[in-house]
Amino acid sequence: MPKNSDPSRRQFLRSVVRWAAAPALVGTVGAMTHRKGETCTNNTICRTCGVSETCGLPQALSFRDATGKENRHVG
C-alpha cells in the first residue's frame, strides 16, 4: 500500500466525521437553548408561590403532583 494514500484517507475520514457531527452539535445546542422563557419568580418555593397552580416549570409540576393539586397548565 502506498504511504501517501494513507494520510489522504485519514483526512477524508476526519472530514466526514466532522461534517457528520456538525449538524448533531448544532441541533443539540439549539434544543438546549430553545426554552419557553419562563423563570421562577419565587426562588423555587412553590408552596408559597401565587402562580404555582398554572406554572409550567418542572419544580411546579412536581409540587402539584406531590400535593395532589390539579395540573391546570396548558401547553
Residue frames as qw, qx, qy, qz and C-alpha x, y, z in Angstrom:
[[0.000, 0.891, 0.454, 0.000, 0.00, 0.00, 0.00],
 [0.406, 0.519, -0.047, 0.751, 1.50, 3.38, -0.93],
 [0.369, -0.344, -0.508, 0.698, 2.32, 5.59, 2.04],
 [0.029, 0.039, -0.040, -0.998, 0.98, 8.83, 0.57],
 [0.411, -0.353, -0.607, -0.582, -2.55, 7.43, 0.14],
 [0.467, -0.409, -0.718, 0.314, -2.96, 6.78, 3.88],
 [0.130, -0.282, -0.304, 0.901, -2.82, 10.43, 5.03],
 [0.287, -0.050, -0.339, -0.894, -5.37, 11.48, 2.44],
 [0.509, -0.345, -0.758, -0.218, -7.69, 8.69, 3.57],
 [0.370, -0.389, -0.598, 0.595, -7.31, 9.85, 7.17],
 [0.037, 0.151, 0.019, -0.988, -8.04, 13.40, 6.16],
 [0.403, -0.195, -0.587, -0.675, -11.10, 12.25, 4.27],
 [0.511, -0.408, -0.754, 0.068, -12.40, 10.25, 7.24],
 [0.245, -0.314, -0.413, 0.819, -11.76, 13.17, 9.61],
 [0.184, 0.022, -0.216, -0.959, -13.70, 15.47, 7.30],
 [0.478, -0.298, -0.708, -0.426, -16.59, 13.02, 7.07],
 [0.453, -0.425, -0.687, 0.376, -16.77, 12.70, 10.85],
 [0.123, -0.238, -0.205, 0.941, -16.58, 16.46, 11.35],
 [0.307, -0.052, -0.363, -0.878, -19.31, 17.18, 8.81],
 [0.522, -0.346, -0.750, -0.213, -21.50, 14.43, 10.25],
 [0.415, -0.398, -0.602, 0.554, -21.02, 15.71, 13.80],
 [0.060, 0.043, -0.006, 0.997, -21.64, 19.37, 12.97],
 [0.448, -0.365, -0.400, -0.712, -25.45, 19.10, 12.44],
 [0.659, -0.417, -0.618, 0.101, -25.78, 16.96, 15.57],
 [0.407, -0.200, -0.357, 0.817, -23.90, 19.55, 17.60],
 [0.130, -0.148, -0.140, -0.970, -25.93, 22.44, 16.19],
 [0.563, -0.396, -0.560, -0.462, -29.17, 20.55, 16.85],
 [0.611, -0.372, -0.592, 0.372, -28.19, 19.76, 20.41],
 [0.230, -0.128, -0.219, 0.940, -27.22, 23.34, 21.19],
 [0.282, -0.237, -0.334, -0.867, -30.40, 24.59, 19.54],
 [0.613, -0.442, -0.621, -0.209, -32.56, 22.25, 21.58],
 [0.530, -0.325, -0.508, 0.596, -30.82, 23.25, 24.78],
 [0.114, -0.109, -0.090, 0.983, -31.29, 26.96, 24.14],
 [0.337, -0.328, -0.506, -0.724, -34.88, 26.71, 22.95],
 [0.141, -0.288, -0.779, 0.540, -36.82, 27.46, 26.11],
 [0.052, -0.764, -0.610, -0.203, -40.20, 28.99, 26.79],
 [0.154, 0.540, -0.129, 0.818, -38.59, 31.80, 28.70],
 [0.644, -0.679, -0.230, -0.266, -40.29, 31.00, 31.98],
 [0.356, 0.344, -0.626, 0.603, -38.30, 31.73, 35.09],
 [0.493, -0.519, -0.663, 0.218, -39.12, 31.09, 38.70],
 [0.050, -0.722, -0.005, -0.690, -40.30, 34.23, 40.49],
 [0.657, -0.662, 0.095, -0.349, -40.24, 32.75, 43.98],
 [0.012, -0.629, 0.764, -0.146, -36.83, 31.05, 44.22],
 [0.506, 0.072, -0.841, -0.178, -38.34, 27.56, 43.63],
 [0.117, 0.098, 0.794, -0.589, -40.53, 27.61, 46.77],
 [0.232, -0.262, -0.689, -0.635, -43.76, 26.51, 45.15],
 [0.271, -0.509, -0.781, 0.241, -45.80, 26.16, 48.34],
 [0.115, -0.649, -0.311, 0.685, -45.82, 29.93, 48.89],
 [0.109, -0.104, 0.476, 0.866, -45.99, 30.97, 45.23],
 [0.461, 0.424, 0.331, -0.706, -49.16, 32.54, 43.90],
 [0.603, 0.499, -0.344, -0.519, -48.75, 31.17, 40.38],
 [0.218, -0.326, 0.920, 0.020, -47.77, 27.59, 41.22],
 [0.633, 0.311, 0.645, -0.294, -51.13, 26.27, 40.04],
 [0.666, 0.721, 0.129, -0.138, -50.55, 27.46, 36.47],
 [0.094, -0.779, 0.570, 0.244, -46.74, 27.41, 36.33],
 [0.920, 0.346, -0.141, -0.119, -45.16, 25.10, 33.78],
 [0.130, 0.694, -0.685, 0.181, -41.72, 24.78, 35.33],
 [0.652, 0.049, -0.756, 0.010, -40.65, 21.26, 36.31],
 [0.154, 0.020, -0.735, 0.660, -40.50, 22.02, 40.04],
 [0.472, 0.037, 0.193, -0.859, -44.07, 23.38, 39.96],
 [0.746, 0.075, -0.502, -0.430, -45.31, 20.31, 38.09],
 [0.506, 0.055, -0.805, 0.305, -43.60, 18.10, 40.66],
 [0.112, -0.034, 0.537, -0.835, -45.10, 20.14, 43.52],
 [0.648, 0.028, -0.066, -0.758, -48.61, 19.75, 42.09],
 [0.731, 0.069, -0.661, -0.155, -48.11, 16.00, 41.67],
 [0.354, 0.068, -0.767, 0.531, -46.81, 15.66, 45.23],
 [0.191, 0.079, 0.479, -0.853, -49.61, 17.70, 46.79],
 [0.237, 0.420, 0.876, -0.002, -52.38, 16.27, 44.64],
 [0.233, 0.627, 0.116, -0.734, -53.28, 19.62, 43.09],
 [0.708, 0.570, 0.416, -0.002, -54.81, 19.62, 39.64],
 [0.450, -0.181, 0.415, 0.769, -52.49, 20.29, 36.73],
 [0.340, 0.814, 0.375, -0.285, -54.03, 23.31, 35.01],
 [0.139, -0.601, 0.443, 0.651, -51.04, 24.24, 32.85],
 [0.761, 0.569, 0.300, -0.081, -51.89, 24.25, 29.16],
 [0.324, 0.857, -0.380, -0.123, -49.04, 23.93, 26.74]]
